[in-house]
Amino acid sequence: MKCRCGGEMRLHTRDVLGKWGPDGRDVIIRGVPVWVCECCGEEVLERDDSRKLEDLLQAQSVPGEQTETVPVRAFPSRQHA
């Protein structure tokens, strides 16, 4: 597959961070097949995979779903001169 820039596209799998639910909570979808341009880095999903991803983002829950906690750390503030 060729990219718009003319580069070669290669199939990779990525974890995709999306928003879920009316309050926009983060959800990670693991192992999404994505075409990535080796030249410019553009990422493209196939139409069916895009639909599947959207379905997963809209579902209330999915069989085998896991919940993980993630540490949140504050970036140190700068001292202004």
Distance bins in CASP14 RR format, pairs under 12 A and 6 or more apart:
PFRMAT RR
TARGET T0000
AUTHOR 0000-0000-0000
RMODE 2
METHOD distances of the structure
MODEL  1
1 7 0 0 0 0 1 0 0 0 0 0 0
1 8 1 0 0 1 0 0 0 0 0 0 0
1 9 1 1 0 0 0 0 0 0 0 0 0
1 10 0 0 0 0 1 0 0 0 0 0 0
1 11 0 0 0 0 1 0 0 0 0 0 0
1 34 0 0 0 0 0 1 0 0 0 0 0
1 35 1 0 1 0 0 0 0 0 0 0 0
1 36 0 0 0 0 0 1 0 0 0 0 0
1 37 0 0 0 0 1 0 0 0 0 0 0
1 38 0 0 0 0 0 1 0 0 0 0 0
1 42 0 0 0 0 0 1 0 0 0 0 0
1 44 0 0 0 0 1 0 0 0 0 0 0
1 46 0 0 0 0 1 0 0 0 0 0 0
2 8 1 0 0 1 0 0 0 0 0 0 0
2 9 1 0 0 1 0 0 0 0 0 0 0
2 10 0 0 0 0 0 1 0 0 0 0 0
2 35 0 0 0 0 0 1 0 0 0 0 0
2 37 0 0 0 0 1 0 0 0 0 0 0
2 38 0 0 0 0 0 1 0 0 0 0 0
2 39 0 0 0 0 1 0 0 0 0 0 0
2 40 0 0 0 0 0 1 0 0 0 0 0
2 42 0 0 0 0 0 1 0 0 0 0 0
2 44 0 0 0 0 0 1 0 0 0 0 0
3 9 1 0 1 0 0 0 0 0 0 0 0
3 10 0 0 0 0 0 1 0 0 0 0 0
3 35 0 0 0 0 1 0 0 0 0 0 0
3 36 0 0 0 0 1 0 0 0 0 0 0
3 37 1 1 0 0 0 0 0 0 0 0 0
3 38 0 0 0 0 1 0 0 0 0 0 0
3 39 1 0 0 1 0 0 0 0 0 0 0
3 40 1 0 0 1 0 0 0 0 0 0 0
3 41 1 0 0 1 0 0 0 0 0 0 0
3 42 1 0 1 0 0 0 0 0 0 0 0
3 43 0 0 0 0 0 1 0 0 0 0 0
3 44 1 0 0 1 0 0 0 0 0 0 0
4 35 0 0 0 0 0 1 0 0 0 0 0
4 37 0 0 0 0 1 0 0 0 0 0 0
4 39 0 0 0 0 0 1 0 0 0 0 0
4 40 0 0 0 0 1 0 0 0 0 0 0
4 41 0 0 0 0 0 1 0 0 0 0 0
4 42 1 0 0 1 0 0 0 0 0 0 0
4 44 0 0 0 0 1 0 0 0 0 0 0
5 37 1 0 0 1 0 0 0 0 0 0 0
5 38 0 0 0 0 0 1 0 0 0 0 0
5 39 1 0 1 0 0 0 0 0 0 0 0
5 40 1 0 1 0 0 0 0 0 0 0 0
5 41 0 0 0 0 1 0 0 0 0 0 0
5 42 1 0 0 1 0 0 0 0 0 0 0
5 44 0 0 0 0 0 1 0 0 0 0 0
6 37 1 0 0 1 0 0 0 0 0 0 0
6 38 0 0 0 0 0 1 0 0 0 0 0
6 39 1 0 0 1 0 0 0 0 0 0 0
6 40 0 0 0 0 1 0 0 0 0 0 0
6 41 0 0 0 0 0 1 0 0 0 0 0
6 42 0 0 0 0 0 1 0 0 0 0 0
7 35 0 0 0 0 0 1 0 0 0 0 0
7 36 0 0 0 0 0 1 0 0 0 0 0
7 37 1 0 1 0 0 0 0 0 0 0 0
7 38 1 0 0 1 0 0 0 0 0 0 0
7 39 1 1 0 0 0 0 0 0 0 0 0
7 40 1 0 0 1 0 0 0 0 0 0 0
7 41 0 0 0 0 1 0 0 0 0 0 0
7 42 0 0 0 0 1 0 0 0 0 0 0
8 35 0 0 0 0 1 0 0 0 0 0 0
8 36 0 0 0 0 1 0 0 0 0 0 0
8 37 1 0 0 1 0 0 0 0 0 0 0
8 38 1 0 1 0 0 0 0 0 0 0 0
8 39 1 0 0 1 0 0 0 0 0 0 0
8 40 0 0 0 0 0 1 0 0 0 0 0
8 41 0 0 0 0 0 1 0 0 0 0 0
8 42 0 0 0 0 0 1 0 0 0 0 0
9 33 0 0 0 0 0 1 0 0 0 0 0
9 34 0 0 0 0 1 0 0 0 0 0 0
9 35 1 0 1 0 0 0 0 0 0 0 0
9 36 1 0 0 1 0 0 0 0 0 0 0
9 37 1 0 1 0 0 0 0 0 0 0 0
9 38 1 0 0 1 0 0 0 0 0 0 0
9 39 0 0 0 0 1 0 0 0 0 0 0
9 40 0 0 0 0 0 1 0 0 0 0 0
9 41 0 0 0 0 1 0 0 0 0 0 0
9 42 0 0 0 0 1 0 0 0 0 0 0
9 43 0 0 0 0 1 0 0 0 0 0 0
9 44 1 0 0 1 0 0 0 0 0 0 0
9 45 0 0 0 0 0 1 0 0 0 0 0
9 46 0 0 0 0 0 1 0 0 0 0 0
10 33 0 0 0 0 0 1 0 0 0 0 0
10 34 0 0 0 0 1 0 0 0 0 0 0
10 35 1 0 0 1 0 0 0 0 0 0 0
10 36 1 0 1 0 0 0 0 0 0 0 0
10 37 0 0 0 0 1 0 0 0 0 0 0
10 38 1 0 1 0 0 0 0 0 0 0 0
10 39 0 0 0 0 0 1 0 0 0 0 0
10 41 0 0 0 0 0 1 0 0 0 0 0
10 42 0 0 0 0 0 1 0 0 0 0 0
10 43 0 0 0 0 0 1 0 0 0 0 0
10 44 0 0 0 0 0 1 0 0 0 0 0
11 31 0 0 0 0 0 1 0 0 0 0 0
11 32 0 0 0 0 0 1 0 0 0 0 0
11 33 1 0 1 0 0 0 0 0 0 0 0
11 34 1 0 0 1 0 0 0 0 0 0 0
11 35 1 0 1 0 0 0 0 0 0 0 0
11 36 1 0 0 1 0 0 0 0 0 0 0
11 37 0 0 0 0 0 1 0 0 0 0 0
11 38 0 0 0 0 0 1 0 0 0 0 0
11 43 0 0 0 0 0 1 0 0 0 0 0
11 44 0 0 0 0 0 1 0 0 0 0 0
11 45 0 0 0 0 0 1 0 0 0 0 0
11 46 0 0 0 0 1 0 0 0 0 0 0
11 49 0 0 0 0 0 1 0 0 0 0 0
12 31 0 0 0 0 1 0 0 0 0 0 0
12 32 0 0 0 0 1 0 0 0 0 0 0
12 33 1 0 0 1 0 0 0 0 0 0 0
12 34 1 0 1 0 0 0 0 0 0 0 0
12 35 1 0 0 1 0 0 0 0 0 0 0
12 36 1 0 1 0 0 0 0 0 0 0 0
12 37 0 0 0 0 0 1 0 0 0 0 0
12 38 0 0 0 0 0 1 0 0 0 0 0
12 41 0 0 0 0 0 1 0 0 0 0 0
12 43 0 0 0 0 1 0 0 0 0 0 0
12 44 0 0 0 0 0 1 0 0 0 0 0
12 45 0 0 0 0 0 1 0 0 0 0 0
13 29 0 0 0 0 0 1 0 0 0 0 0
13 30 0 0 0 0 1 0 0 0 0 0 0
13 31 1 0 1 0 0 0 0 0 0 0 0
13 32 1 0 0 1 0 0 0 0 0 0 0
13 33 1 0 1 0 0 0 0 0 0 0 0
13 34 1 0 0 1 0 0 0 0 0 0 0
13 35 0 0 0 0 0 1 0 0 0 0 0
13 36 0 0 0 0 0 1 0 0 0 0 0
13 43 0 0 0 0 0 1 0 0 0 0 0
13 45 0 0 0 0 0 1 0 0 0 0 0
13 49 0 0 0 0 0 1 0 0 0 0 0
14 28 0 0 0 0 0 1 0 0 0 0 0
14 29 0 0 0 0 1 0 0 0 0 0 0
14 30 0 0 0 0 1 0 0 0 0 0 0
14 31 1 0 0 1 0 0 0 0 0 0 0
14 32 1 0 1 0 0 0 0 0 0 0 0
14 33 0 0 0 0 1 0 0 0 0 0 0
14 34 1 0 1 0 0 0 0 0 0 0 0
14 35 0 0 0 0 0 1 0 0 0 0 0
14 36 0 0 0 0 1 0 0 0 0 0 0
14 41 0 0 0 0 0 1 0 0 0 0 0
14 43 1 0 0 1 0 0 0 0 0 0 0
14 44 0 0 0 0 0 1 0 0 0 0 0
14 45 0 0 0 0 1 0 0 0 0 0 0
14 49 0 0 0 0 0 1 0 0 0 0 0
14 53 0 0 0 0 0 1 0 0 0 0 0
15 26 0 0 0 0 0 1 0 0 0 0 0
15 27 0 0 0 0 0 1 0 0 0 0 0
15 28 1 0 1 0 0 0 0 0 0 0 0
15 29 1 0 0 1 0 0 0 0 0 0 0
15 30 1 0 1 0 0 0 0 0 0 0 0
15 31 1 0 0 1 0 0 0 0 0 0 0
15 32 1 0 0 1 0 0 0 0 0 0 0
15 33 0 0 0 0 0 1 0 0 0 0 0
15 34 0 0 0 0 0 1 0 0 0 0 0
15 53 0 0 0 0 0 1 0 0 0 0 0
15 68 0 0 0 0 0 1 0 0 0 0 0
16 26 0 0 0 0 0 1 0 0 0 0 0
16 27 0 0 0 0 1 0 0 0 0 0 0
16 28 1 0 0 1 0 0 0 0 0 0 0
16 29 1 0 1 0 0 0 0 0 0 0 0
16 30 0 0 0 0 1 0 0 0 0 0 0
16 31 1 0 0 1 0 0 0 0 0 0 0
16 32 1 0 1 0 0 0 0 0 0 0 0
16 33 0 0 0 0 0 1 0 0 0 0 0
16 34 1 0 0 1 0 0 0 0 0 0 0
16 43 0 0 0 0 1 0 0 0 0 0 0
16 45 0 0 0 0 1 0 0 0 0 0 0
16 49 0 0 0 0 0 1 0 0 0 0 0
16 50 0 0 0 0 0 1 0 0 0 0 0
16 52 0 0 0 0 0 1 0 0 0 0 0
16 53 1 0 0 1 0 0 0 0 0 0 0
16 54 0 0 0 0 0 1 0 0 0 0 0
16 56 0 0 0 0 1 0 0 0 0 0 0
16 57 0 0 0 0 1 0 0 0 0 0 0
17 24 0 0 0 0 0 1 0 0 0 0 0
17 25 0 0 0 0 0 1 0 0 0 0 0
17 26 1 0 0 1 0 0 0 0 0 0 0
17 27 1 0 0 1 0 0 0 0 0 0 0
17 28 1 0 1 0 0 0 0 0 0 0 0
17 29 0 0 0 0 1 0 0 0 0 0 0
17 30 0 0 0 0 0 1 0 0 0 0 0
17 32 0 0 0 0 0 1 0 0 0 0 0
17 53 0 0 0 0 0 1 0 0 0 0 0
17 57 0 0 0 0 0 1 0 0 0 0 0
17 70 0 0 0 0 0 1 0 0 0 0 0
18 24 0 0 0 0 1 0 0 0 0 0 0
18 25 0 0 0 0 1 0 0 0 0 0 0
18 26 1 0 0 1 0 0 0 0 0 0 0
18 27 1 0 1 0 0 0 0 0 0 0 0
18 28 1 0 0 1 0 0 0 0 0 0 0
18 29 1 0 0 1 0 0 0 0 0 0 0
18 30 0 0 0 0 0 1 0 0 0 0 0
18 32 0 0 0 0 0 1 0 0 0 0 0
18 53 0 0 0 0 1 0 0 0 0 0 0
18 54 0 0 0 0 0 1 0 0 0 0 0
18 56 0 0 0 0 1 0 0 0 0 0 0
18 57 1 0 0 1 0 0 0 0 0 0 0
18 58 0 0 0 0 0 1 0 0 0 0 0
19 25 1 0 0 1 0 0 0 0 0 0 0
19 26 1 0 0 1 0 0 0 0 0 0 0
19 27 1 0 0 1 0 0 0 0 0 0 0
19 28 0 0 0 0 0 1 0 0 0 0 0
19 29 0 0 0 0 0 1 0 0 0 0 0
19 54 0 0 0 0 0 1 0 0 0 0 0
19 56 0 0 0 0 0 1 0 0 0 0 0
19 57 1 0 0 1 0 0 0 0 0 0 0
19 58 0 0 0 0 0 1 0 0 0 0 0
20 26 1 0 0 1 0 0 0 0 0 0 0
20 27 1 0 1 0 0 0 0 0 0 0 0
20 28 0 0 0 0 1 0 0 0 0 0 0
20 29 0 0 0 0 1 0 0 0 0 0 0
20 53 0 0 0 0 0 1 0 0 0 0 0
20 54 0 0 0 0 0 1 0 0 0 0 0
20 55 0 0 0 0 0 1 0 0 0 0 0
20 56 0 0 0 0 1 0 0 0 0 0 0
20 57 1 0 1 0 0 0 0 0 0 0 0
20 58 1 0 0 1 0 0 0 0 0 0 0
20 59 0 0 0 0 1 0 0 0 0 0 0
20 60 0 0 0 0 1 0 0 0 0 0 0
20 61 0 0 0 0 0 1 0 0 0 0 0
20 62 0 0 0 0 0 1 0 0 0 0 0
20 65 0 0 0 0 0 1 0 0 0 0 0
20 67 0 0 0 0 0 1 0 0 0 0 0
21 27 0 0 0 0 1 0 0 0 0 0 0
21 56 0 0 0 0 0 1 0 0 0 0 0
21 57 0 0 0 0 1 0 0 0 0 0 0
21 58 1 0 0 1 0 0 0 0 0 0 0
21 59 0 0 0 0 1 0 0 0 0 0 0
21 60 0 0 0 0 1 0 0 0 0 0 0
21 61 0 0 0 0 0 1 0 0 0 0 0
22 58 0 0 0 0 0 1 0 0 0 0 0
22 60 0 0 0 0 0 1 0 0 0 0 0
24 57 0 0 0 0 1 0 0 0 0 0 0
24 58 0 0 0 0 0 1 0 0 0 0 0
25 57 0 0 0 0 0 1 0 0 0 0 0
25 60 0 0 0 0 0 1 0 0 0 0 0
25 67 0 0 0 0 0 1 0 0 0 0 0
26 57 0 0 0 0 0 1 0 0 0 0 0
26 67 0 0 0 0 0 1 0 0 0 0 0
26 68 0 0 0 0 0 1 0 0 0 0 0
26 70 0 0 0 0 1 0 0 0 0 0 0
26 72 0 0 0 0 0 1 0 0 0 0 0
27 53 0 0 0 0 0 1 0 0 0 0 0
27 56 1 0 0 1 0 0 0 0 0 0 0
27 57 1 0 0 1 0 0 0 0 0 0 0
27 58 0 0 0 0 0 1 0 0 0 0 0
27 59 0 0 0 0 1 0 0 0 0 0 0
27 60 0 0 0 0 0 1 0 0 0 0 0
27 61 0 0 0 0 0 1 0 0 0 0 0
27 62 0 0 0 0 1 0 0 0 0 0 0
27 65 0 0 0 0 1 0 0 0 0 0 0
27 66 0 0 0 0 0 1 0 0 0 0 0
27 67 0 0 0 0 1 0 0 0 0 0 0
27 68 0 0 0 0 0 1 0 0 0 0 0
27 70 0 0 0 0 0 1 0 0 0 0 0
28 53 0 0 0 0 0 1 0 0 0 0 0
28 56 0 0 0 0 0 1 0 0 0 0 0
28 57 0 0 0 0 0 1 0 0 0 0 0
28 62 0 0 0 0 0 1 0 0 0 0 0
28 65 0 0 0 0 0 1 0 0 0 0 0
28 66 0 0 0 0 1 0 0 0 0 0 0
28 67 0 0 0 0 0 1 0 0 0 0 0
28 68 0 0 0 0 1 0 0 0 0 0 0
28 70 0 0 0 0 1 0 0 0 0 0 0
29 45 0 0 0 0 0 1 0 0 0 0 0
29 49 0 0 0 0 0 1 0 0 0 0 0
29 50 0 0 0 0 0 1 0 0 0 0 0
29 52 0 0 0 0 1 0 0 0 0 0 0
29 53 1 0 0 1 0 0 0 0 0 0 0
29 54 0 0 0 0 0 1 0 0 0 0 0
29 55 0 0 0 0 0 1 0 0 0 0 0
29 56 1 0 1 0 0 0 0 0 0 0 0
29 57 1 0 0 1 0 0 0 0 0 0 0
29 58 0 0 0 0 0 1 0 0 0 0 0
29 59 0 0 0 0 0 1 0 0 0 0 0
29 62 0 0 0 0 1 0 0 0 0 0 0
29 65 0 0 0 0 0 1 0 0 0 0 0
29 66 0 0 0 0 0 1 0 0 0 0 0
30 53 0 0 0 0 0 1 0 0 0 0 0
30 56 0 0 0 0 0 1 0 0 0 0 0
30 62 0 0 0 0 0 1 0 0 0 0 0
30 64 0 0 0 0 0 1 0 0 0 0 0
30 65 0 0 0 0 0 1 0 0 0 0 0
30 66 0 0 0 0 1 0 0 0 0 0 0
30 68 0 0 0 0 0 1 0 0 0 0 0
31 45 0 0 0 0 0 1 0 0 0 0 0
31 49 0 0 0 0 0 1 0 0 0 0 0
31 52 0 0 0 0 0 1 0 0 0 0 0
31 53 0 0 0 0 0 1 0 0 0 0 0
31 56 0 0 0 0 0 1 0 0 0 0 0
32 43 0 0 0 0 1 0 0 0 0 0 0
32 44 0 0 0 0 0 1 0 0 0 0 0
32 45 1 0 0 1 0 0 0 0 0 0 0
32 46 0 0 0 0 0 1 0 0 0 0 0
32 48 0 0 0 0 0 1 0 0 0 0 0
32 49 1 0 0 1 0 0 0 0 0 0 0
32 50 0 0 0 0 1 0 0 0 0 0 0
32 52 0 0 0 0 1 0 0 0 0 0 0
32 53 1 0 0 1 0 0 0 0 0 0 0
32 54 0 0 0 0 0 1 0 0 0 0 0
32 56 0 0 0 0 1 0 0 0 0 0 0
32 57 0 0 0 0 0 1 0 0 0 0 0
33 43 0 0 0 0 0 1 0 0 0 0 0
33 44 0 0 0 0 0 1 0 0 0 0 0
33 45 1 0 0 1 0 0 0 0 0 0 0
33 46 1 0 0 1 0 0 0 0 0 0 0
33 48 0 0 0 0 1 0 0 0 0 0 0
33 49 1 0 1 0 0 0 0 0 0 0 0
33 50 0 0 0 0 0 1 0 0 0 0 0
33 52 0 0 0 0 1 0 0 0 0 0 0
33 53 0 0 0 0 1 0 0 0 0 0 0
34 41 0 0 0 0 0 1 0 0 0 0 0
34 42 0 0 0 0 0 1 0 0 0 0 0
34 43 1 0 1 0 0 0 0 0 0 0 0
34 44 1 0 0 1 0 0 0 0 0 0 0
34 45 1 0 1 0 0 0 0 0 0 0 0
34 46 0 0 0 0 1 0 0 0 0 0 0
34 49 1 0 0 1 0 0 0 0 0 0 0
34 50 0 0 0 0 0 1 0 0 0 0 0
34 53 0 0 0 0 1 0 0 0 0 0 0
35 41 0 0 0 0 0 1 0 0 0 0 0
35 42 0 0 0 0 1 0 0 0 0 0 0
35 43 1 0 0 1 0 0 0 0 0 0 0
35 44 1 0 1 0 0 0 0 0 0 0 0
35 45 1 0 0 1 0 0 0 0 0 0 0
35 46 1 0 0 1 0 0 0 0 0 0 0
35 47 0 0 0 0 0 1 0 0 0 0 0
35 49 0 0 0 0 1 0 0 0 0 0 0
35 50 0 0 0 0 0 1 0 0 0 0 0
36 42 1 0 0 1 0 0 0 0 0 0 0
36 43 1 0 1 0 0 0 0 0 0 0 0
36 44 1 0 0 1 0 0 0 0 0 0 0
36 45 0 0 0 0 0 1 0 0 0 0 0
37 43 1 0 0 1 0 0 0 0 0 0 0
37 44 0 0 0 0 1 0 0 0 0 0 0
43 49 0 0 0 0 0 1 0 0 0 0 0
43 50 0 0 0 0 0 1 0 0 0 0 0
44 50 0 0 0 0 1 0 0 0 0 0 0
45 51 0 0 0 0 1 0 0 0 0 0 0
45 52 0 0 0 0 1 0 0 0 0 0 0
45 53 1 0 0 1 0 0 0 0 0 0 0
45 54 0 0 0 0 1 0 0 0 0 0 0
46 52 0 0 0 0 1 0 0 0 0 0 0
46 53 0 0 0 0 0 1 0 0 0 0 0
47 53 0 0 0 0 0 1 0 0 0 0 0
47 54 0 0 0 0 0 1 0 0 0 0 0
48 54 0 0 0 0 0 1 0 0 0 0 0
48 55 0 0 0 0 0 1 0 0 0 0 0
49 55 0 0 0 0 0 1 0 0 0 0 0
49 56 0 0 0 0 0 1 0 0 0 0 0
50 56 0 0 0 0 0 1 0 0 0 0 0
50 57 0 0 0 0 0 1 0 0 0 0 0
51 57 0 0 0 0 0 1 0 0 0 0 0
51 58 0 0 0 0 0 1 0 0 0 0 0
52 58 0 0 0 0 0 1 0 0 0 0 0
52 59 0 0 0 0 0 1 0 0 0 0 0
52 62 0 0 0 0 0 1 0 0 0 0 0
53 59 0 0 0 0 0 1 0 0 0 0 0
53 62 0 0 0 0 0 1 0 0 0 0 0
55 62 0 0 0 0 1 0 0 0 0 0 0
56 62 1 0 0 1 0 0 0 0 0 0 0
56 63 0 0 0 0 0 1 0 0 0 0 0
56 64 0 0 0 0 0 1 0 0 0 0 0
56 65 0 0 0 0 1 0 0 0 0 0 0
59 65 0 0 0 0 1 0 0 0 0 0 0
61 67 0 0 0 0 0 1 0 0 0 0 0
END
